[in-house]
C-alpha cells in the first residue's frame, strides 16, 4: 500500500487549505497517510548566511525525509497577492537547498482554494510550474473557488466541485498503484 503525505502550504491556524487537505484525507479510507499541520514547522527565512553558519534544522531534515519516504503527496497551496505565501516559498527554498531533487519519484495531487472566485489559481499555477523542477510529478489537480460558499461542515457541498475533486483524487490514487 502506498504511503501518502498530506499538508497545506500554509502556517495559519485557520487555513482553509489545511481544511481542504483534511477533507481529502478523510476520503482515503484504509490507505496509509500522514497529515502534517505546518503550524508546527516554523522555519527562519532562508538566508545563505544562515545556511552556512547554522546548517539545516532537524525539522527541515525530517520534513524532507517524510516527503521522500512518501509515494504520494497531497498538497493544497494558499495564495497571498496572487502568489504562494512567503511561508511556503520559504519551505521550498530550504528543502531545495537541502536536496534539489527532494520530490524525486513523488506523485503529487496539487490543490488550492481561496475565498475568491479564482480559487488561488495564481499560487496554484506558480507551484504547478515549480514542483517538477524538484522532481515531483503532478498527476492530479483541483482548485476550489469561493471556499466559504462551497465548503461547509468540513466537506465540499457544491456537487459539481465535489465530483471534480473525487475524480482528481481517484486519478491520484490510481497513479500510486
N, C-alpha and C positions, 0 to 999 in steps of 0.2 A: 504494500500500500504506500502511496506517495505521501511524503510529509509536506505540509503546506505551512508557510509562514505568512501571517497577515498583519498589516498595520496601516495606519494613515500617516501621511506626510505632514502631520500637524502635531504640535506640542501643546495645543489648547485643551484645557479640561472640559470644554464644552464643544469640542469638534464634531461637526455634523459629518465629516468624512469618516471619523472613527465610528460613528453610529452606523454609517453605511457599511463599513467593514464588519462590524459586529453582526449586522443583519445578514450579510453574505456568509459569514462563518456559521451562522445558525442554520443555514441550509446545507451544510456539508455532511450531515448525517453522521455515519460512523467513521468518516475519514479522519486521519491523524492531522491535527493542525495546532499551531501555536499562535495566539493572538497577543501582539505586543501593544502596550499603551506607551506611546512615545513621550508622554509627560514624565516618564521615569528615566528618560535618556537625555539628560542635559549635556550638551557639548559646547565648549567655547567656540567662538567664531574662528574659522580656520585662519591660520597665520603660518607662513613658512618659518617664522622665528619660533613660534610655539612648537611646531613640528620638530624643529632641530633641537630645541632646548628641553622639551618635555616628552617628546615621542608621542605614542598613541595611548589613549586611556584604555583601561581594562574593558569598559563598557563598549567602546568602539570595536575592539578586537572581538568581543563576544557577539556583537551585532553582526559583524562580518561573518563570523563562523556560523551563526544562526542562519544567515542568508545562504551561505554556501552549502550548508547541510540540508537545506530545503530543496525539494524537487520543483516546487512551485511557490510563487509569491502573489498574494492578493494585496494590492496597494491602491489606496484612494488618495489623490492629491488635492490639497486645498489651493486657494488662489488669493494672492494679495496683489491688487493693482494689475491684474492681467497676467501675473507670473506666479511661479511656485513661491511659497513662503520662504523667507530668508532662512528659517529653521531647516526646512527640508533641503534646500540648495546647499546649506552648510553640511548637513549629514552626508549628502552625495560627495561634496568636496573632500571631507575627511575619509570616507570609505574609498574613494578613488585614489587617494594618496597612499593609503594602506595597501591596496591591491587594485590596480587599474581594471582588472577583469573580475571584480568581486561578484558579478552576476553571471559569470560564465556557466552555461548549461542550465540556467534557471528560466523556467517558463513563467510569464507574468500575465496576470489578469489586472489590467490597469483601469481604474475608475476615477471619477471625480464627481463632486456635487458642490452646489452653492445655493444661496437663496435667490440668485438671479436666473434670468431666462437662458443663459448660456451654459449653466452647469459647470462653471470653472473650466471652460474649453480652452482659454488661453494657457493656463497652467498645464492642463492635460496635454496640449499639443507640444509644449516645451519638453515635458517629461517623456512623452511618446517618442520624440526625436532623440532624447538624451540616453535613455536606458540601453538601447542597443550598442552604444559606444562602450559600455561596460560589460558587454557580453550577454545581456538579457534578451530573451525572445518574447516579444509581446504577442500572445496568442489569442487574447480576447480583450475587448474594451467595452466600457459602459460609462455614460455620463447622465446624471440625474439633474435636470434643471428644476428650479423652483422647489427646493427641498421642503420648505415648510408647507407647501401645498400638496406635495406628492408623497410625503413620508409621515406616518402617524402610528403611534403605538408600536414603535420600533420595527416598522415594516413599510415597504413601498405599497401605497394604496391605489395609485393610478394603474389600472390594469394593463395598459399598453407598455408602460415602463417596467412593470413587474414581469411581463412576458419577455421583453427585451433583455432585462437583467438575467432572467432564468436561462435564456438561450446563450448568453455570453458565458455564464457560469458553467453551463453544460459543455460548451466548447473548450473552456479552460480545463475542466476536469477530464474530459476525454483526451486532451493532449498529454496528460500525465500518465496515461496507461500504456 
